[in-house]
Structure formats: structure tokens, C-alpha cells
Amino acid sequence: MGWRVPLSDVSLSAEELRAATAVLASGWLSMGPVTEAFERAFADYLGVTYAFAVSSGTAALHLAHLAAGVGQGDEVVAPSLTFVATANAAVYCGATPVFADVAGTDDFNLSADTIAPALSRATRAITVVHYGGYPCDMAPILEIAEERGIPVIEDAAHAVGASYAGRRCGTIGDIGCFSFFANKNLPTGEGGMVVTDNEAYAGRIRTMRSHGMTTLTWDRHRGHARAYDVVDLGYNYRIGEVASALGLAGLADLDRANARREEIVERYRRRLREMPGLSSPFEGAPGRSACHLFPVLLPTELPREGVAAAMQEAGVQTSVHYRPVHLFSYYRRRFGGRAGLLPVTEDVGEREITLPLYPGMDDRTVEYVMDALAAAVGR
């Protein structure tokens, strides 16, 4: 349907359109010089040594787990309140995801206190998600990981531009993963990035990204190599040049766009405080958010489906972030997921509703969304 206010919206700038058109005119569409420039710019923006552009955030997560040595029989501690790709990345490697509960109804991220009981001798990695672009409290998480020699993978799909204790999200743990899907803060349609300061991890990611090959087609095209060896079991996780062009051009505008997201979130929060029984997490949370999502927690007595239907009648698209992964049919069948394992995650999964949030929203549109919510909940 045609939404008056969609959940997210992409409005490409003239510079982004020019950059994409230039790639089309160049005749080189596969991963090449524009991708290299995007990787350098992204690494500089984050302050990290290595950045590898890939075909999706899911590809980034898979490569990160492989680089960290996750394999058959291992366990990976991860949240269930996330997109399924977070958990799937561990399963792709033959590992078992061990789901930890979120910190609370005011903090939808994992915490050191919820991670610790999920650790075992089989734990090979801890994967944290910066939910909605809000940074996890990383210092105590890193402390328990370092005590046990366990690498920390950051799923920063929502968190490009977010920061914690003066460091960009994605650079705080051992490996960081980003998504550039069309609804993300830095949209390229499809795409992702995996970053690290660890040279050994970088070496594996570099070769596994492209079939385990020692050189790329672009290297051979420009005469830097005439042949290649295959040194690892790799994948076709390459990104295209058009996506890289959009990412490179969009990166220059990211901080401005995220600042507008912050303004919208503050306006939302002010209005939400006028609605008894409704709340949004992460008020006073550590660090600076990328404000990818604006989640609202409804009171137990207010059925979410009724609220969503009323919002739809007003032309406002909503969503749910997320239905817990451990309750999906595949995870019930394969790993014994069942209700009652993660009480806070399951409570949030029943009561959360996500409102529209994108930089192109003007103040009048923000107020319209909140008027529609107030009417939908009878506040």
C-alpha cells in the first residue's frame, strides 16, 4: 500500500546519483577501484586498520565468525532479540548459538551480567548487537571476554556512526560487522562491511571474501597479477561498484543524517512522555546512538496488533524488532528453543512496536506519527 509515513525511506542525493552514474559509465561494475576507495574512507571514518566491503551484513557476520575460528562443536553467545542473521552466522560455521537475555525493558542490549551465565568451555565467541543503533555497555563485556580469551564480534548493522567511550561502534571488540541494506543509516541497496585491527583476522577475511583466492579480478585487470592460488575455502561475498559508489558518497553525509535522526528521536521521546504506560528504551544509555530505530514498549494490557492496525489506518507503517530468534520454528526444531527461556527478551518481543524513523522526516510528519500513536493507544 502507499504509506503516508513509511517505516524507512531512501532519498538519494545528487552526489550519490552522480557517483552511481559514473560507475555505470566506467564499464567496470564488479569490485574494483571505487570499492577500494570506499574501504579506505570507511576505515578512516571508524579509525580502524582494515575494512572489507562485502555483499551484505550477513556476509560480514559469516566472515567474522569464520575469521574468529568458530567451527563445528563450538558455542557462540548471542542475543535472541535480533535479526536472525546474527544467529545464523554461527550456525553456518557448525556452531550452536547460545542465547543470552537482554539487560532489561529499558535496555534491549546484552550486558555482561546476562552474558556470563551463558558462557561455557565450548564458547568460541561472543556476538553483541548494538540494538537500534544504541551501543552496548562494552567495557564490562570486554572484561569478561578478555578473562576467558574469547573474541567479541560486534554486530553493528544498526550502529554505523554510533560511539561508546570515544570509539566508534564496530571497532571496540575484535571484529565489527555493518549492513548497508536499503533501510539502514548508510544505504547502498545491498552491502556490508567487516572491520578489524587484527592482521590475522584481516588476512582470512580478505581471501575468504572472494573464493579463497589470492588475487582479485581487478588486480589482474590492472596488471598487478596474472594468476592466483586458492588458499582457503572461500565464498562469493564481493560487493559491486555501484553499491560502493553509493556508500562512498553517502558516508560524507552520514553524520548530518544521524544528527537529524537524533532530533527526531528527541521529539518522539518528548511526546511519548505524555502517554502513560508507554516507554522507549535507552534513555540515558552510554555513548552516542546512531538512532536507527525508535522502539516503543506498549503496556501489557494493550494488544500490539490493534495498535498496529490503527496506525495502518492512519497511513503510518510500523514494525516489530524483534520476534525472538529462539522461538522461530527452525530454532525450536534444531536447538530446542521454547518459551520461558529468556523472559525479558520474550516480554519485549510481545510488546515492542517500531515507529518510522528516517532523516527525511520533517517535524510535521513526526508530530503526525505521534498524534496517530496517541489516538491508537487512547492516550
TORMI-604375 format. One record per atom (N, C-alpha, C, CB): x, y, z. Coordinates in steps of 0.05 Angstrom, whole numbers, plus 5000, padded with zeros to 4 digits. Glycine has a CB too. Layout:
! residues N
XYZ ...
***
This chain:
! residues 379
501749765000 500050005000 501850255000 498150005024 500650484993 502150724994 501950855022 501050924973 504050845037 504050955064 504351255064 506350825080 502851385081 503251675085 505951715098 500951795102 506551535118 509251545131 510351265131 509051665160 512251205114 513450935114 515350895137 515050885087 515950645143 517850585165 520550705160 518050285169 521550685136 524050805128 523850905099 526450595131 525651065091 525551185064 528351255055 523651435064 528851205030 531451275019 531151504999 532751025004 532651715004 532651944986 535552004977 531352204999 536251914953 539051934945 539652224937 539551754921 541952314945 542852584939 543852604910 545052684958 544152844900 545252884873 548052764871 545253184866 549552784893 552252674892 552252374891 553852764917 550452244905 550151954904 549351864876 548151854925 547552004864 546651934837 548951974817 544252114829 550452184820 552752234802 554852014805 554052504808 555351934830 557351724835 556451464823 557751694865 553951384826 552951144814 553051154783 550051084823 552351374772 552351414743 555151394732 551051674735 557051504747 559851494738 560851204737 561651654757 560051034756 560850754755 559650624730 559950614781 557050674725 555750554702 557150634676 552850624701 558050884675 559450984651 562250874649 559451284651 563450784671 566250704671 566650434657 567350684699 564550264657 564850004645 565949794664 566550014621 566649864689 567649674709 565649664732 570549754719 564049444733 561849434752 562449254776 559449334738 564249064773 564948884796 566849024815 566148624785 567348894837 569049014858 571649114846 569648824880 572249374850 574649494838 575449744852 574149554809 576249954837 577450194849 575550354867 578450374827 572950364860 571150504878 570750364904 568350544863 570650094903 570549944927 572949984945 570249644921 575349994932 577750044947 577650324961 580250034929 576650524947 576450794958 574350794981 575550994937 572150644978 570150634999 571350495024 567750474989 572850285020 574050145043 576050335058 575549895034 577650485043 579550665056 578050885071 581450795035 575950995059 574451215072 573051115097 572451335052 571950875095 570450755117 572350695140 568950505109 574750585134 576750535155 577650785168 579150385143 578050995152 578851255164 576651375181 579451455141 574151345173 571851455188 571751315216 569251415173 572151055216 571950905241 574550915257 571350615235 576750975244 579350965258 580250675262 579151105285 579950505242 580650225243 582650165221 578150045241 584149955225 586349885206 585249755180 588349705219 583449565183 582549415160 579549435156 583449115162 578649475132 575849475126 575349325099 574649765124 573549145099 573048985075 570049005067 573848685079 569549115044 566749135035 565848865025 566449355013 563348795032 562248535024 559448575014 562348335048 558248345006 555648364993 553248415011 555148104978 553648375037 551448415056 552448415085 549248205053 550848505103 551548485131 551648195140 549548635148 550048025129 550147745135 552847625127 547847595121 553747695103 556447605094 558547705113 557047705066 558347945123 560348055142 560347885167 559648345149 557947825177 557747655202 558947385198 554847635211 558347255175 559346995170 562446995169 558246885143 563547185154 566447205152 567747265179 567247425132 566447435195 567447495222 567647245239 565747705236 565547085239 565546835255 567646645245 562846705255 567946615219 569946445208 572746535216 569746425177 573246795213 575846905219 576546865249 575947205213 574546875266 574946845295 575346545302 572646955310 575146375282 575646085287 573245935297 577746065307 570846045294 568445895302 567945665283 565946085302 567545425295 567145185279 565344985292 569845065273 565444745281 563744525290 564144465319 564344265273 561944445334 562044385362 562444625381 564244195367 563044855369 563345095386 560645215393 565045305371 560745395413 558345555420 559045845417 557545495450 556945995409 557146285406 554946415422 557046375376 555646585442 553646725457 552646965441 554746815485 550046985439 548847205423 546047265434 548647115393 545047505426 542247565434 540247415417 541747865432 537847375427 535647275412 533947505401 533847085428 534147745414 532647975405 534348115384 532048175429 534248005360 535848105338 534747985312 538848025341 535748085289 535147965264 536447695263 535948145240 535147505250 536047225251 538947185240 534147055235 539847365223 542547335211 544747325233 543147565192 544247465255 546247455277 546747175286 545347625301 544647025291 544846745300 545646565277 542246655312 544546615253 545146435230 548146425225 543746535205 549546645229 552446655223 553946445239 553646925229 553146395264 554446185280 553645915269 553646215309 551145885262 550145625251 551545545225 547145625248 552045745208 553445695183 556145565188 553845955167 557345635211 560045535217 559945265231 561545735234 557545155236 557344905250 557144935280 559644725243 556845175290 556845235318 553945245328 558245495325 553645255354 551045275367 550745555379 550645055389 548645705372 548245965385 547045915413 546346135368 548246045432 547246035460 546146305466 549445945481 543546325469 542246585471 542246685500 539346565461 543046935502 543047075528 540747275528 545747215534 539747335552 537547525554 538547805552 536047485581 536747985545 537548275545 537548385573 535548435526 538748615576 539148735602 536648805617 540948975600 534548895602 532148975615 530249105595 532649175638 527849185605 525949315587 526649595581 523149305600 528749695595 529749965589 532449945573 530150125614 533349705568 535849665553 535649405538 538349665573 535249415512 534849175496 537349045487 533049245472 539649125498 542249005491 543048795511 544449225490 544848625503 546148445522 547848605542 547948235508 548248485565 550048605585 552048395595 548448735609 554048475609 555948285620 554548095639 558248425635 552548195654 551148025673 549447815659 549348205691 548347875636 546747675622 548447485605 544647815604 550747585597 552547415581 553947205598 554747585567 554747275622 556447105639 555146825643 556847235666 552546805650 551446535655 551346365629 548646565666 551546485606 551346335581 554046225572 550146515559 556246305585 558846225577 559445935586 560946415588 561045795570 561845525577 564645475566 559745315567 565645235571 568245165559 568145155529 569244905571 565845125518 565545105489 565145375475 563144925482 564945585491 564445855480 566845935463 563846065501 566445995438 568646075420 568546375414 568445915394 566146495416 565846785411 563446885425 565646835380 563447145430 561147295440 560347495418 561747445467 557847475409 556947665389 554847855401 555747515364 555548105402 553748305413 552448465391 555148495433 550048555395 548548725376 548048995389 545948585367 548749205375 548049475384 545249535374 550149695373 543249445389 540449445381 539549735374 538649325403 538449765350 537350015343 539350235339 535350105362 541950165341 544050375339 544950465366 543050605323 543950355388 544650435415 546950255425 542250415434 549250365432 551550195440 551050025464 553950375444 551949785463 552149615487 554149745507 553049325480 553849685532 555849765552 558149575549 554649765582 560049655533 562149465523 564349405544 563349575499 564949595561 567249565579 567049305596 567549805597 564849265610 564749015626 564448765609 562349025644 563348785585 563248555566 566048475558 561448615542 567648675550 570448625542 572048505565 571748875532 571448595589 572948495612 572448195616 572048645638 569948095615 569547815618 570547655594 566547755623 570447775570 571547635547 574547605548 570747785521 575947815557 578847805559 579747615580 579948085564 578247595602 578947405623 578947115613 576947425646 577247065593 577046785583 578246755556 574046715581 579446965545 580746945518 578746895496 582746735518 576347015498 574246975478 573947225461 571546905492 574147205435 573747445418 570847545419 574547385389 570647805416 568047945415 567548045387 567848175436 565247955375 564448055349 562148255353 563447815331 562448485341 560348685343 558548675318 561548975347 556048615322 554048655301 553148945302 551648445304 554349105286 553849395285 552049465261 556449555285 550349275252 548649325229 546949575232 546849085224 546149635257 544549875263 546250115271 542549805284 548750075274 550350265290 552550415275 551450125313 552350445249 554450595235 554250895244 554150575204 556450985255 556551265265 556151285295 554551425252 555251065308 554851075337 557651045351 553050835346 557751135376 560251125390 559851065420 561751395387 561950955432 561950885460 564750945471 561250575464 564851095492 567351165505 569351275486 568450925520 568451435467 570251565448 571051395424 572651655462 570051155422 570650975400 568150905384 572050715410 568550885358 566250815341 565350525345 566950855311 562850485346 561750205348 562850055324 558650205349 563549805328 564749635308 567749625310 563949745281 568949805326 571849805329 572649735358 573050075322 570649675375 571149635403 571849345410 568749725420 570449165397 571148885400 573348795381 568648715396 573448545375 575548435358 574948475328 576048145364 572348435321 571448465293 568748605293 571348185279 568348795275 565848935273 564548885246 566249225277 561848865246 560348805222 558149015217 559048515223 557949105193 555949315186 554249225162 557449575178 551849335161 549949275139 549349535125 547449135149 549149525099 548349755083 545749695067 550649835063 544049525079 541449465067 539849725064 539949265084 537849715047 536449965039 535150115062 534349895019 534649985084 533350125107 535350225128 531349955120 537950185122 539950245142 540850545140 542450065139 542450635160 543250915161 545150985138 544750965187 546550795127 548250835103 547350635082 551350805110 545250705067 544050505049 545450495021 541150565045 546050255013 547050214986 545350014970 549950114987 543049934981 541349734969 541949464982 541749724939 544249354975 545349124989 548349184993 544948854971 549349075015 552249115020 552849105050 553149375009 555349085056 556249075084 559149125086 555548805097 560149135110 563049175115 563849025140 563649485118 566148905139 567348775162 569948905168 567648465158 570448985194 572749135201 574249015224 571949425207 576849055226 578448955248 581149095249 578848645245 582449085272 585149165274 587048935275 585549345299 586048695274 587548445277 588548355250 585948225291 591148345246 592248275220 591547995211 595248305220 591647805230 590947525223 588047495215 591547345247 586247625229 583447615221 583147745193 581647765242 584447965189 584248105164 585147935140 585848365164 587347785144 588347615123 586247405115 590847475132 584947285135 582947075128 580447205115 582046925154 579647425125 577247565113 577847635084 576447815130 580247745079 580947835052 580647605032 583747955052 581747375039 581647155019 578947015019 583846945026 577646975042 575046835042 572846995028 574246775071 573147255027 571147425014 570847354985 571847715017 572947264972 572847214943 574046934937 574447424927 572546724945 573146454938 575846344949 573246424908 577046484968 579546394979 581846454960 579546104984 581446634941 583446694920 585446904930 582146794895 587946884921 590047064930 590047324915 592746934926 588747344892 588447594877 585647624867 590547614854 584847874861 582147934851 582247984821 580948174866 579847974809 579748034780 580748314775 576848014771 580248504793 581148784789 584248794790 579948964810 585448634807 588348624808 589548534782 589348434831 588248324770 589248224745 588748414722 588047944739 586448544723 585648734702 587748964700 582848844707 588649064723 590549284722 593449194721 590149464746 593848934716 596548834712 598148784736 597949024695 596948784760 598448734785 598848434790 596948854808 597448264775 597847974778 596747844753 596347864803 597947614746 596947464723 595647204730 599347414704 596047114755 594946854764 594146874793 597046634760 593046664803 592146654831 592346374842 589346774834 592546354868 592346104882 589746114899 594846044900 588745884906 586445864925 587545744951 584045694913 587645904972 588945834997 587045765019 590846045005 584445815015 582445765036 579845705023 582246015055 577945585037 575245545027 573845815030 573745325043 573245935007 572146205007 569346214996 573846384991 568346454992 565546504984 565446734964 563846565009 563346754950 562846984933 561347194949 561346904907 562847344965 561747554982 562647834973 562547515011 563247854947 564148114936 561848304934 565548074909 562448564937 560548774933 560948884904 560849004954 558849014893 559149134867 559949434869 556449114852 560949534847 561949814847 559750024851 563449864821 557349964840 555150164844 554450194874 552650074828 554249964888 553749984916 555950124931 553449704928 558450074924 560750214936 560650514931 563350094927 559850584906 559650874900 557551014917 558950904870 555250874921 553150994938 554151014967 550650824937 555650814976 556650815003 558751035007 557850555010 560551064988 562651264990 561451544990 564651244967 559551594973 558251864972 556551904997 556551894947 555151695006 553451725029 554951765055 551651485031 557351655056 558951675080 559551965087 561651525077 559852135067 560352415071 558052565085 561052555045 555652455082 553252575094 552252425118 551052585073 553652225127 552652045148 552252195174 554551815152 554152355183 553952485209 551652685209 556552635215 551152825187 548853005186 546252855188 548953175160 546152635173 543652465173 543152355200 543852245152 545252255214 544952145240 544052365260 547452015250 545152605257 544352825275 541352885272 546053075269 540352875247 537452915243 535852685256 536852935213 536852445254 535552225268 535352275298 537051965262 537552385309 537552445338 535352655345 540252555346 535052855328 533053055332 530252935332 533253275311 529752755313 527152625311 526652455336 527052445286 528652305345 528352145369 527752315393 530951975374 529052535397 528452715420 525552815418 530452945421 524652885395 521852975392 519952745398 521353085363 520552515389 518952275395 518852235426 520052025382 521152245439 521252195467 519552405483 524152205477 519752655475 518152855489 515152795488 518653135477 514252715464 511452655462 510752395477 510652625432 512552205476 511951945489 511651975519 514151745483 513052165531 512852215560 510052305568 514852415569 508552395548 505752485554 503752255552 504952705534 504752015546 502951785543 503451585565 503351655515 501951585586 502351405609 502351115600 500251445631 504250965611 504350675605 506050595582 501650575601 506850795565 508550745542 511350835549 507550885517 513350705538 516150775543 517850705519 517250645569 520250815518 522250745498 524850695513 522550965476 526350485505 528750425520 531050615513 529650135513 533150585528 535750705523 535851005531 536450685494 534051105547 534351375557 536651375576 531651485571 538551555571 540951575588 542951345584 540151575617 542651215561 544550995555 547351095549 543450825530 549450925553 552151025548 552651075519 554150815559 554451255513 555351305486 553351475470 555751045472 553851485444 552051635426 550851445406 553651865412 548251455403 546851275386 546851365357 543951235395 546651175339 546251235310 543251265305 547351015293 541551215325 538651255322 537551125297 537951555323 538150865294 537050725271 534050655274 538650465266 533350575299 530550505304 529450675327 530350205311 526750705327 525450815351 523450615361 524151095345 524250445380 522450245391 520750355414 524049995401 518250275415 516450355436 515450095450 514050525425 515350105476 514449875491 511549935501 516249805516 509649785491 506849815498 506249685525 505049705476 504249785539 503449655564 502249375558 501349825579 502449195577 501548925573 498648905565 501948765598 496949085576 494049065570 493249175543 492549205592 495249275528 494549405502 495649225480 495849685500 493949065466 494848885445 496249035422 492548725434 498648935415 500249065395 498849065368 502948935392 497548845361 496248825334 494149045331 495048555331 492649105352 490649315350 491849585346 488949315375 494049635359 495449895356 496649915328 497749925377 497849705318 498949705291 496849745270 500549435286 494549615274 492249645255 491249935254 489949455262 491050055278 490150335279 492250525266 489750425308 494750465270 496850625257 496750595226 499650545267 496150355217 495950305189 493550465177 495550005183 491350475192 489050625183 489850925179 486750605203 491651015196 492551295194 494751325173 493651385221 495551105160 497551125139 500451115149 497251365123 500751025175 503451015187 504350725189 503351145215 506550665176 507650395177 509150345203 509550345153 508750115215 510250035239 511449765234 508350035264 513049675253 514249415251 514749305279 516849415234 516049075280 516748945305 519748875304 515048695311 521248965324 524148905326 524748805355 525849155318 524648545360 524348335341 522648115353 527048225331 521647935337 520647685347 523147515354 518747535327 523347415379 525747275388 526547045369 525447175416 529147035363 530146825345 529646545356 533146875340 530046515382 529846245394 527046125392 530746245423 525046295385 522246205383 521446145354 520346405395 523146205335 522646135307 522545835303 524646265288 521045745284 520645455281 523245305277 518845395257 525045415260 527545275256 529145245281 529245425234 529345465297 530945455322 529645295343 531345745332 526945275344 525645085362 526444795355 522545125361 526244735329 526644465319 529644385322 525844445290 531444565315 534244495314 535644515341 535744665293 534844715356 536344775381 534644775406 537745045378 532144685404 530544655427 529544915439 532044505448 529245115423 528145365432 525345335442 528345585411 524645475464 521945465475 521345705491 521545205492 518845765495 518045995511 518945945540 515046035510 519746165553 520546165581 523546165585 519445925594 525146125564 528046115567 529246395572 529345995542 528046595559 529146865561 526847055567 530646955534 526147085593 523747235600 523647525591 523347215629 525847665593 525747955586 525547975555 528248105597 527247825541 527147825512 524247755502 529147615500 523047555514 520347475505 518247685512 519647215518 518547825534 516748035541 516948265521 517348145570 519448345515 519848555495 518748465468 522848625493 519248215461 518348115435 515348125432 519247835431 513848115455 510948125454 509948415453 509847985478 511448605464 510248865469 511549095453 510548935498 513749045439 515149255425 513849315398 518049175420 513749575391 512849665365 514749885356 509849765365 515549875330 517450065320 516150275303 519649915303 516850535308 515650755293 517450835270 515150995312 516450975250 518151075228 520351255237 516351225208 522651225224 524951395231 526851395207 526451285256 527151635195 529051675173 529651975171 527951565146 531952055161 532752335162 530952525147 535552365151 529552425127 527852595111 525152675124 527252465085 524652565148 522152645162 522352935171 521652455186 520353095165 520253365176 518753365203 518953565156 518853585217 517653595244 514653545243 518253855257 513353635222 510453605220 509853305217 509353755196 511453155202 511052865199 511452725226 512852755178 513452805240 514052685267 511552725285 516552805280 510552965285 508153015302 505752855293 507553315302 505452825267 503252665256 503452375266 503152675225 505852265266 506251985275 505451965304 509151895271 506252155321 505652145349 502752195355 507352345365 501452365339 498552405341 497152145335 497552635322 498052005314 496851745307 497251545329 498051645281 499651535341 500151355363 498351415387 503051355371 498151665394 496451745417 493551655412 496552055421 492551695388 489851605382 489551305383 488951705354 491651165373 491550875372 491550745400 493950765356 492950875419 493050765446 491150895465 495950795457 489651085455 487551215472 488751385494 485851015484 491051515488 492251685508 491951975502 495251615511 
***
